[in-house]
Amino acid sequence: MSKRTSLAGATAIALATVLIAPSGAAGAPGEGGDGIRNVIPITEVLAFGQKVTAVAVEYSSTVNPRDLSRDTFTVSDSLYNFRFNPVSDLTDPTKRANRTITAVYTNDAPALEADKKSDPGKYVIIELDPKDPGGNTVMADGRHVKVIADLQTRVVQEKAVHAQPGNGQGHGPTLAPGSTEERGVTQPAINLLADDFVYKRYTSTNGTLLPYAYHLPDGYDPAKKYPLVVILPGHGMGYNGSNEGVQVAADIPATAWQQEKWTGTKERVIVLAPQNQRIGTPDAQAAVMIELLNKFISEFSVDQDRIYNSTVSYGSTLAWSALTSHPGLFDGSLITGGFGASEAQAATIANSGSPVWITHGTGDHLLNVITTGQASYNRIWNAYIALGKTPAQSNALVKYTEYADSAFYEPDRHLAAAPTYEDKTILRWLLSQ
C-alpha cells in the first residue's frame, strides 16, 4: 500500500459504489499480458460537491512507469451537473467532454500519491483537474438528489502499456496495446473521506426514521473531549427512501472538517450529518434532529461546551428552530445561503447570546438575499441592540458575509457554502466559539 496517501476502501454504504457494466471489453491481451483488468474511479468532495478526480486503471502485473505520460490515456465524462442540467444530459453522448489529465503514475494500490511519483505496482493512477466541468457524481432524483449509481467515466488507453522488463531494460512485455476503445467503470468508486463516514439510522420516539452519518477523528480517544459540528443540509439532500448518504457527498460541509486544507487548523472534530426526511414543519424536523443529537452526545466523547451547527439552504430552518426551542444548545452557528430568521427567532437568539455567522450570495437565484441573509443579520443585530448591547458587542455575536457572483467558480450563487468553506477564517471562527 502507498506509504504516502492511502485511501479508504469502499465500505459502509453505496456512495457511487454500484457496479456497472463497462462500456467496452477488458481489452485485447498483449504479449504476456491480458489487457486492462479494472477501471476504478476515485472521487473527492469539492466546494460544489463530489466528483471524479482520478481514475485507477488496473493491469495484470507491475507496470513500467517509464513509458507512461499524460497522453497515454484519454479520460472523458458526462458534463451533467444536477444544479443546472436536465437529468437526460447524464447519458447523452453529445453532452460529454474530455477531462484534463494532470498526472499519471503507477502505484501498488488504487490510491493517490502526494508527490505524484510512481511506486512499483499494477495500478496506473490518472489524476484529473478537479475544476473540469465533467465528472460530477450527484444527480437530481425528482425534488431530491442522490449519488449516481452508474458513473459515466470512460477511459481510452491510446498508447501501449508495458510491464516492467525482466532485466530492467527496454519496454517489457505489452500488458495492453494502444487502441481507441472506451472502457467504462468496472469496480466500485473509492470515495475519499465520504467512505470514512459511518452511515446509520435512528428511529425517534415518535417513530420517525432519521438516517445519519458521522465521522470520528483519526485516533479517536474516548478519554478526550472533541468539538462536534452538526451538518444540516439542504432540502434536496433530505432522505426520500432511496438516496441515503447523499448529504455527505452533495456539498462540502460534512467532509471539510477532516481536512486542514479547509479548516486551517489541526484540531480534530467530530461531524454528525443527519438526513431529515423533510416531512412536516421545520420545528418537527428539528425536534427529531435534537433527539438524535442528544443520543449521539451520550455515546461519544463530545465537548458539550463546543457543539456547533453548519447549514446549507433549507437546513437553516432547522437551525433557527433549534436555536429558539433549545437556547444554548449550539455554541455557534454557520448559516450559509439560508432562509430568513423571523423577528421572534432573532429575539430569542439574541437573548441566548449564541454566536451566528450568516453568509449569502448577492445573486442567489432561489432565496433573495434581501429577505433572507440580510434580513436575518439585521434582525439579530437589532435584537442585540434592543437588549442594550453596543454595536461592537453586537458585531462580535452576529456576523454577515455576502458573496458577489465572482466568488462562485461554478454559477450556482445559491450555494453560499462553497465560498464560505473556502474561507478558513470563518471555519476557525466557528471552532473558536
C-alpha positions in Angstrom: 0.0 0.0 0.0 1.2 3.5 -0.6 3.2 5.0 2.2 2.1 8.5 1.4 -1.6 9.0 0.8 -3.8 6.0 1.4 -7.5 5.8 0.5 -10.2 4.1 2.5 -11.9 1.1 0.8 -15.4 1.4 -0.5 -17.4 0.5 2.6 -20.3 1.5 4.8 -22.8 2.5 2.1 -23.0 2.6 -1.6 -21.9 6.1 -2.3 -21.5 5.7 -6.0 -20.5 2.1 -5.4 -22.9 0.2 -7.5 -21.0 -2.0 -10.0 -21.8 -1.1 -13.6 -21.0 -2.9 -16.9 -18.0 -1.5 -18.7 -18.7 0.3 -22.0 -16.0 -1.8 -23.7 -14.3 -5.1 -23.2 -11.4 -5.6 -21.0 -9.0 -5.0 -23.9 -7.1 -7.3 -26.2 -4.3 -9.2 -24.5 -0.8 -8.2 -25.5 2.4 -10.2 -25.4 2.5 -11.7 -21.9 -0.5 -9.6 -20.7 -4.3 -9.8 -20.6 -5.2 -6.1 -21.0 -6.9 -3.8 -18.6 -8.4 -5.6 -15.7 -10.3 -2.8 -14.0 -11.2 0.8 -14.2 -11.8 2.3 -10.7 -12.9 5.9 -10.2 -11.6 7.9 -7.3 -13.9 10.7 -6.1 -13.4 13.7 -3.8 -15.9 16.2 -2.3 -15.1 19.6 -3.5 -16.6 23.0 -2.8 -19.6 22.3 -5.2 -19.9 18.6 -4.3 -18.4 15.2 -5.1 -16.8 14.5 -8.5 -14.4 12.0 -10.1 -10.9 13.5 -9.6 -8.8 10.5 -10.5 -9.1 7.0 -12.1 -7.1 3.9 -11.2 -6.5 1.5 -14.1 -5.5 -2.0 -13.0 -3.3 -4.3 -15.1 -2.3 -7.9 -14.6 1.2 -7.2 -13.4 3.6 -4.4 -12.4 3.5 -1.6 -15.0 6.6 0.0 -16.4 6.2 3.7 -15.5 8.9 5.0 -17.8 6.6 4.6 -20.8 3.7 6.5 -19.3 2.8 10.1 -20.0 -0.3 12.2 -19.8 -1.1 11.5 -23.4 -1.1 7.7 -22.8 -4.7 8.0 -21.8 -7.8 9.9 -22.6 -10.5 10.2 -19.9 -13.9 11.6 -20.7 -17.0 12.1 -18.6 -20.5 13.4 -18.7 -20.9 17.2 -18.4 -24.2 16.7 -16.4 -24.5 18.9 -13.3 -27.6 18.4 -11.2 -27.5 22.1 -10.3 -28.0 23.2 -13.9 -28.9 20.5 -16.3 -31.8 18.1 -17.0 -31.0 14.5 -15.9 -31.3 13.4 -19.5 -27.9 15.0 -20.1 -26.3 12.4 -17.9 -26.2 9.7 -20.6 -26.4 11.9 -23.6 -23.4 11.1 -25.8 -23.3 14.7 -27.1 -23.0 16.1 -23.5 -19.6 14.7 -22.8 -16.1 16.1 -22.8 -12.5 15.0 -22.2 -11.1 15.7 -18.8 -7.8 17.4 -18.2 -5.2 14.9 -17.1 -2.8 16.5 -14.6 -0.6 13.5 -13.6 0.0 9.8 -14.5 2.0 7.4 -12.3 2.0 3.8 -11.0 1.1 2.6 -7.6 0.6 -0.7 -5.7 -3.0 0.2 -4.8 -5.8 2.3 -6.2 -4.5 5.2 -4.2 -3.1 8.7 -4.7 0.5 9.7 -4.1 1.0 13.2 -2.7 4.2 13.6 -4.7 2.7 12.2 -7.9 5.7 9.9 -8.3 5.5 6.3 -9.3 5.8 3.4 -6.9 6.1 -0.2 -8.3 2.6 -1.6 -8.8 0.0 -2.8 -11.2 -2.2 0.3 -11.0 -1.9 3.3 -13.2 -3.2 6.4 -11.4 -4.6 9.1 -13.7 -5.2 12.4 -11.8 -7.7 14.9 -13.3 -8.2 18.6 -13.0 -10.8 18.9 -10.2 -12.3 22.1 -11.7 -13.1 20.5 -15.1 -16.8 20.7 -15.7 -17.3 16.9 -16.1 -17.3 14.1 -13.6 -20.0 15.1 -11.1 -21.3 12.2 -9.1 -24.6 13.5 -7.8 -27.9 13.6 -9.8 -31.3 15.0 -9.4 -34.0 12.5 -8.4 -37.2 14.5 -8.6 -37.1 17.0 -5.8 -34.2 15.2 -4.2 -30.7 14.3 -5.1 -28.7 11.1 -4.9 -25.3 9.7 -5.8 -25.1 8.4 -9.3 -25.1 4.6 -9.4 -23.7 4.3 -13.0 -20.8 6.7 -13.2 -20.2 7.8 -16.8 -16.4 8.0 -16.6 -14.7 6.4 -19.6 -11.0 5.7 -20.3 -9.2 5.2 -23.6 -5.7 3.8 -23.5 -4.2 5.5 -26.5 -0.7 4.0 -26.3 0.6 0.6 -25.3 1.2 0.0 -21.6 4.1 -2.4 -20.8 5.1 -4.5 -17.8 8.4 -3.9 -16.1 11.2 -5.6 -18.1 12.8 -8.6 -16.5 16.3 -7.3 -16.8 15.4 -3.6 -16.0 15.9 -2.5 -19.6 13.6 -2.0 -22.6 9.9 -1.7 -22.6 8.9 -5.0 -21.1 6.0 -7.2 -22.3 3.0 -5.5 -23.6 0.2 -5.6 -21.0 -2.3 -3.8 -23.2 -1.8 -2.3 -26.7 -3.0 1.1 -27.5 -6.5 1.4 -29.0 -9.5 3.7 -29.5 -11.7 1.5 -27.3 -13.6 3.2 -24.5 -13.6 1.3 -21.2 -16.2 2.1 -18.5 -16.1 1.7 -14.8 -15.8 -1.9 -13.6 -15.3 -1.5 -9.8 -17.0 0.5 -7.1 -15.7 4.0 -6.7 -13.3 4.9 -4.0 -14.8 8.0 -2.3 -12.2 10.0 -0.4 -13.4 10.8 3.1 -17.0 10.0 2.3 -16.2 6.3 2.6 -14.8 7.0 6.1 -18.1 8.1 7.5 -20.3 5.7 9.4 -23.8 5.5 8.0 -26.6 4.6 10.4 -30.3 5.1 11.1 -32.1 6.4 14.1 -35.8 5.9 14.9 -37.2 8.7 17.1 -39.7 8.4 19.9 -42.5 9.3 17.5 -41.4 6.7 15.0 -39.7 9.0 12.5 -36.8 7.3 10.7 -33.7 9.6 10.5 -30.7 8.3 8.6 -27.5 10.0 9.6 -23.8 9.8 9.0 -20.9 10.6 11.4 -17.2 10.8 11.4 -14.8 10.4 14.3 -11.3 11.9 14.1 -8.4 9.6 13.3 -7.1 8.2 16.6 -10.4 9.0 18.4 -9.8 8.6 22.1 -13.0 8.4 24.3 -11.0 9.8 27.2 -10.7 13.1 25.4 -13.4 15.6 24.5 -13.9 16.8 20.9 -15.8 19.6 19.4 -18.9 18.5 17.4 -20.1 20.1 14.2 -23.7 19.1 13.2 -24.3 19.5 9.4 -27.8 20.4 8.4 -28.0 20.0 4.6 -30.3 21.5 2.0 -33.8 20.3 1.1 -32.7 18.2 -1.8 -30.3 16.3 0.4 -33.2 15.1 2.7 -33.9 11.4 2.8 -36.6 10.2 0.3 -36.2 6.5 0.7 -33.6 5.8 -1.9 -30.9 8.4 -1.5 -29.3 7.6 1.8 -25.9 9.2 2.4 -26.1 11.9 -0.2 -25.8 14.7 2.5 -22.1 13.8 2.8 -21.4 13.9 -1.0 -23.5 16.7 -2.4 -21.8 19.6 -0.7 -18.5 20.3 1.1 -19.6 20.9 4.7 -19.6 17.3 6.0 -16.1 16.3 4.8 -14.3 19.7 5.2 -13.8 19.3 8.9 -11.5 16.4 8.5 -9.1 18.4 6.3 -6.6 21.0 7.5 -6.6 22.4 3.9 -10.2 23.5 4.5 -10.2 24.4 8.2 -6.8 25.8 8.6 -6.3 24.0 11.9 -5.0 20.7 13.0 -7.8 20.4 15.6 -9.7 17.2 15.3 -13.5 17.4 15.1 -16.4 15.0 15.3 -19.0 15.5 12.5 -22.7 14.5 12.6 -24.8 14.8 9.5 -28.5 14.0 9.9 -30.6 13.4 6.8 -34.0 14.6 7.8 -36.9 13.4 5.6 -38.2 17.0 5.1 -41.6 15.9 6.1 -43.7 18.2 8.3 -42.7 21.5 9.8 -39.1 22.6 10.4 -39.9 22.6 14.1 -40.9 18.9 13.9 -37.8 18.0 11.9 -35.6 20.0 14.4 -37.1 18.1 17.3 -36.1 14.7 15.7 -32.7 16.1 14.9 -32.2 17.3 18.5 -33.3 13.9 19.8 -30.6 12.2 17.7 -28.1 14.8 18.8 -28.7 14.1 22.5 -28.4 10.4 21.9 -25.2 10.9 19.9 -23.7 13.1 22.7 -24.4 10.4 25.2 -22.5 7.8 23.1 -19.4 9.7 22.1 -16.9 11.9 23.8 -18.2 15.4 22.8 -17.2 18.6 24.5 -20.6 19.9 25.4 -19.3 23.5 25.5 -18.4 23.2 21.9 -21.3 22.0 19.9 -21.8 23.8 16.6 -24.0 23.6 13.5 -23.4 24.5 9.9 -26.2 24.7 7.4 -26.9 24.7 3.7 -30.1 26.3 2.3 -33.1 24.6 3.9 -31.0 23.3 6.8 -31.1 26.9 8.2 -34.8 26.4 9.1 -33.8 23.5 11.4 -31.1 25.6 12.9 -33.3 28.6 13.5 -35.9 26.3 15.2 -33.3 24.6 17.3 -31.7 27.9 18.4 -35.1 29.1 19.6 -36.6 25.9 21.1 -33.3 24.9 22.8 -31.4 28.1 23.6 -27.8 27.5 24.3 -27.7 24.0 22.7 -25.4 25.2 20.0 -22.4 27.3 20.9 -22.1 28.7 17.4 -23.9 28.5 14.1 -22.8 29.0 10.5 -25.8 29.7 8.2 -25.0 29.6 4.5 -27.4 30.5 1.8 -30.3 30.1 4.2 -33.9 31.1 4.8 -34.6 34.2 6.9 -34.9 34.1 10.7 -38.1 35.7 12.0 -38.2 38.6 14.4 -39.2 36.2 17.2 -36.4 33.8 16.4 -34.0 36.7 16.2 -35.1 37.9 19.6 -34.7 34.5 21.2 -31.2 34.0 19.7 -30.1 37.4 21.0 -31.4 36.6 24.5 -29.4 33.3 24.5 -26.2 35.1 23.1 -25.4 32.2 20.7 -23.0 33.5 18.1 -24.1 33.3 14.5 -22.3 33.9 11.2 -24.6 34.3 8.2 -23.3 34.1 4.6 -25.3 34.6 1.4 -24.8 35.1 -2.3 -25.8 38.5 -3.7 -27.0 36.8 -6.9 -28.8 33.9 -5.1 -31.5 32.8 -7.6 -33.5 30.8 -5.1 -33.5 32.8 -1.9 -33.5 36.5 -2.3 -30.6 37.9 -0.3 -32.5 40.9 0.9 -35.3 38.9 2.5 -33.1 36.1 3.8 -29.4 36.7 4.6 -29.6 40.4 5.1 -32.9 40.2 6.9 -31.6 37.6 9.3 -28.5 39.5 10.1 -30.3 42.8 10.6 -33.0 41.2 12.9 -30.5 39.5 15.1 -28.2 42.6 15.3 -31.1 44.9 16.1 -32.3 42.4 18.8 -28.9 42.7 20.4 -29.1 46.5 20.3 -32.5 46.4 21.8 -31.1 44.4 24.7 -28.5 47.1 25.4 -25.5 45.7 23.5 -23.2 48.1 21.9 -22.6 48.0 18.2 -19.2 46.4 18.8 -20.7 43.8 21.1 -23.4 43.0 18.5 -20.8 42.7 15.8 -19.0 40.1 17.8 -22.1 38.0 18.2 -23.6 38.1 14.8 -21.6 38.4 11.6 -22.5 38.6 8.0 -20.7 38.0 4.7 -22.2 38.5 1.3 -20.6 37.0 -1.8 -20.6 38.6 -5.2 -21.1 36.4 -8.3 -17.3 36.4 -8.9 -16.8 34.4 -5.7 -18.5 31.3 -7.2 -16.3 29.2 -9.6 -19.5 27.4 -10.7 -22.5 29.6 -11.5 -24.7 28.4 -8.6 -24.9 31.5 -6.5 -27.4 29.8 -4.1 -24.6 27.5 -2.7 -23.0 30.1 -0.4 -21.4 27.2 1.4 -18.9 26.9 -1.5 -17.2 30.3 -1.0 -17.8 30.2 2.8 -15.9 27.0 3.2 -13.1 28.3 1.0 -12.5 30.9 3.8 -10.6 29.3 6.6 -11.2 32.4 8.8 -14.9 31.6 9.0 -14.4 27.9 9.9 -11.8 28.8 12.5 -14.2 31.4 14.0 -16.9 28.7 14.4 -14.5 26.4 16.3 -13.4 29.2 18.5 -16.8 29.8 20.0 
